[in-house]
């Protein structure tokens, strides 16, 4: 199994192998980074973390696309992914 590397940007770059460790670094004030909303909802509500406005980032808008094989229905997981990504155009 290949490990995924997560990073926290700041004065130094911190690399970790799981999102829990990344969240801990962010809560310790060591930089900024991206995390799934469900992992930080409580931290945002309590003020332990704050959300940065996207316009402050160097990234432009992101576009997600999906495809479906003709004659095959989407699985429940695929259907949920499409739902979460928003309207398919």
Number of C-alpha atoms within 10 A of each C-alpha: 3 4 8 9 11 16 19 19 14 13 9 9 12 14 14 16 12 13 17 12 14 24 20 11 19 21 17 11 12 17 17 21 16 15 14 8 9 8 12 17 12 12 14 13 10 10 11 13 18 14 11 11 7 10 9 7 8 6 8 8 6 5 6 8 8 10 8 9 7 6 6 7 10 14 9 8 9 13 11 12 13 16 11 9 12 10 7 10 5
